[in-house]
Amino acid sequence: MEAAIRAFLTFLDMEQGASRETIRGYRSDLRQFLSFATEPRAASASPLAPDQVDPLLIRSYLAWLDRKGEKKSSLARKLAALRSLYRFLAREGLVGRNPAEEVRTPKQPQYLPRVLTKDDADALMELPEGDILLSLRDRAILETLYSTGARVSELVGMNLEDLNMGDGLVRLRGKGRKERIVPIGEVAVESVKEYQASLPLKAIAGKPSAQLATPVFRNHRGGRLTARSVERIVGKYSSLLVSGRVSPHALRHSFATHLLDEGADLRAIQEMLGHASLGTTQKYTHLATDQLMAVYDRAHPRAKRPTGASDKGAAS
């Protein structure tokens, strides 16, 4: 089983072009299952083989995770990792069936993503104040996230060579290293220009700059900014909003919802977000409808019937 997991991770890296974050997640989930499955075995027992895993063992694993308080979404992700592993093993002729396919995915709670109002989005963009380097960088980060709908991993992976500021376009590298070109607004472009103009020129010792990708967003040491750092930056400023702290992903949700509100085509939004399926993008239509109904219920004088009105109608 250990060898099977290693072969699968190599396949994800070399043939599928999966990102480091994706491979790290699969490795963690699959090794957690392996640890659970092998713990009861005697020390002298032979190593667990892939064809010794059955649906009952996988259900026991999910039940154990549930008792530990793991979220339903985590259970679904870990089950999906096992399904992917066994699909790979089946294609390689190493197993005859996929036991994870016989296990039902835990039912997920329905929720709608957090979205900023347009006023809050505008206010957030203005919160990094002053012309000092970090304020200019943070403003450029917020503007770029909201302007492009980029994932955090796509933002931190962005290089100067990916920006076409004259045409207002940027290349993003998404899941599975798939690339897409998306628009970036003039305000975001100007913010990036101001930030880049303020950066000190520092040569990288021993490495010709022509051989290096130049990150757009950098930490205080001049290196590429991490996703965790961007999360802290967005959290720091959004915590000052009346509506409270949000994650960088909320800016992606806000980007899509506000475009939809202004009449953008759902297919165009799908392309800009880099969604493989239109169904993933369609959640924003539900979100927009729910927001519309909430506004209607609050604002329209006839949105709700007076108490007792339905009873009178029924009695008559």
N, C-alpha and C positions, 0 to 999 in steps of 0.2 A: 504493500500500500504506500509506503514511503517513497519507493522508486516510481510508482505510478503518479504520485503527486508531483515529484520533481520533473518527470517527463511532460506532464500537463502544463506546468508553469513555463517550461522551456518552449513548448508549443505556443503558448500565449505570447511570449516575448518575441520569438524568432519568426513565427509564421503569421500570427494575428496582429502583431504590432501593438499589443495592449500597453497602456501607460504603466509607469512604475507604481502609481497609486492602485491601479486595478490589480496588478500582479501581487502587490503587498496584501491587498484585501483578500484575494483568493488564498494566498499562502496561509494567512492567519486563520481564516475560516476552516480550511481543510485540515490543518494541523490540530485545530481544536477538536474537530470530529475524530481524528486519528487518536488523539490522547484519550478522549472519552471511550472510544471503542476498544482500546488496548489495555486500559487500566485494570479491568477485572481479570485479564488473562494472567496465568501464572508466569513467573519470570522465565521458566524453562520452556514455555510454549513457543512454537514457531511463530515468526512474524505474521501479522494479519495480511491476508491476500485479498485483492479487490473482489474476487468472486465469493468471498465469505461474508460480505456485507449484504444484508437483506433488508426489506422494508421495515421489519419489526425493530431492527437495531436503529434505523434512522428515526423511526417514531419515538423510540426510547430517548434518543439524543435530543429531539425537539422538546419532548416533555421535560427533560432535565434542564434545558435552557429556560423553558417557561417557568419552572419552579424557582430558578435563579432570578427571575424578574426581568428577563430579556424582553425587549419590545417585539411585537408581532412582525414589524418590518425587518428586524434583525433575524428572526427565525426564517422568514421568507428568503432573505438574502443568503443565509447559510445553506438552506435547502437548494436554492438555485445553483450555488457553487458545487454542491454534490452532483446535481443533474448535469452540469457542464462537464465535470470531471468524467462522469460515466459515459456521456455522449462521445467524448474524446476516446475513452478506452474501447468503446464499442466499435468506433471507426477503425481503430488500430487492431481490432480482432482479439483484444485481450479479455473481454468479457462477453457473455452471451445476452445479457439484458441490463437494463438500467433500473436498479431498485429504487432510485430516488423518484423516478417517474410514477411509481405506484403509491407515492405518499402525497396526500393533498396539501396544497399550500395553505398555511394558516390564514384565516380571514383577516383582512386588513381593515383598520378603522378608516372611515372616510373623513378626509379633511381637505380644506382649501388652503393654498399657500398664502402666507402673509404678504400683503401688498401695501405699499405706501400710497397715500393720496398724492395727487399731483402737487398740491401745496407743500406737503411734507417732503416730497422729493426735491422740489425747488429749494426749500429751506435747508435740507441736508447738504446740497451742493455748495451752499454759501458758508457753512460752518467753519471749514479750515480758513482761518484769517491770517492776513499778513503776507509778506513777500519772502519770508525765510524759507529755506530749502524744503524742510519737512512739510510745511503748510502747502507749498506749491505741489509737492509730490502727492500729498493726501487728496488735495482738490482734484488733481489729474486722475487719480485712481477712482474716486467717486464718480466723476464725470464719465470716465471710460466705461465703467461697469454699467451705469445707467444708459449710456448712449448706444452701447453695442449689445447688451444682453449677454455678455461673456460670462462663462463660468470662472470661478476663482483660478482654477488650474490653467485656464486659457489666458487669463490676464497676466499671471506671473510668468507664463511661458512666452509672452509676447516680446519680440525683438524689434529693434529699430528698423531692421530690414523688412519687417512685416507691415509697416505703416506707409501708406501712400497718402500723405497729408494733402497734397494738391488736389487729388480726386476724392478725398474724404472716404477712403477705404482702408480696411485692415484685414490681414490674414490671421485667422484663429485656428489653432490646432486642438481639435476636440477629442472625444472618446475614440479609442482605437487609432489615434494619431490621424484621424480624418481632418482634412483642411477645408475651410470654407472662407469665402470673402464676404465681409459684411460692411455696411455703411458705418461711419463714425461721424457724429455731428460736428459742426463748426466750433461750438463752445468747447467740446471735449478736445478737439484738435488744438485750439488755442491754449488750453490748459496744459496739454502735453508739451507744446512748444515752449511755454514759459518755464515749465519744470526742467526740460532738457537744457534750456539756455542757462539755467542757474547752476547746473552740475559742474563741479571742478574737473578739469582735465587731468586724468591720472593714467600714466602708462602702466601696463601690466607687465611686470618684470619677467623676462624670459619667454614671453609669448607674443608674437606679432599680432597686433590688433586685427589684421585682415583675416586671421584664422579663427577668430572668436565671434560668436553671436553676441551682439550687444543688447542686454536686457533693457527694456523701456523703463521698468520700475526697479529701483535699487534700494538696498538697506543702507544704513549709515556708514558701513565699511566699503560700499561700492559694489557689493555682490548682488546677485539676483534676489529679489524679495521672495519670501515664502508665502504659501497659502495661509498659514497660521497667522503671519504678520498682517496680511490683508484683512483677515477676520477681526483681528484686534483693532485695526484702524477703523473699519466700518462700525464696529461695536462702540468704539470710543465716541464717535461723532453722533451716531444715531441715538445713543443713550440721552442726548441733550434734547431730543425731540419730545413733544408732548405725548405722542403715540408710543414712545418707548424704543428700546434697543431692537435692532433687526440684524439679520445676518447678510452677508454679501449676496446670497441667493435670493433674498427678498428684492434686491435691485434688479435681478434678472426677471423675477416674476412681475415686478412693476413695469419694466421695459415692455414686456409682452402685453400686459393688460392695458397699459396706456395707449399702445399702438392700436390694439383692438378697439378701444373706446373711440379712437379717432378715425375708424373706418378702414384700417389696414386689412388686407386679405390674409386669411388664416394660413394659406399655403406659403405666403411670403414670410409670415412670422415663423412658421415651421423651418423654413430654410435659414433664417437668421439665427434661430436658436440652435440649429444643428440637430433637430429631432429626427430620428429615423422613421418614426411613425406619426402620422397626423393625429392619431388618437391621443398621444402624449400632449400635443399642443391644444387639443380641444378642451382640456380642463379650464383654460382661460375663458372660454365662452361661458362655462358654468359660473365661474367666478364673477365675470362681468354681469351676468344675469342676477346673481345673488346680491351684488352691490347695488344694482339698479332697483331691485325690489326693496332693499333696506332703505334707500333714499326715498323711494315712493312712500313707504310706510311712515317714515318720519315726517315727510313734507306735505303730502297731499291731505287736504282737510277731510276728504271722503274716503280715505284709504281703509279706515276701520269703522265698522258699524257701531252705533251706540249700544251700550250694554242693554240687553233685553230686547233688542230689535228683532233678532231671529226668533225669539220666543213668541213675540206678538204676531209675526208673520205666520208662524206655524199654527198658532191658535186660530187665526182667521181662516 
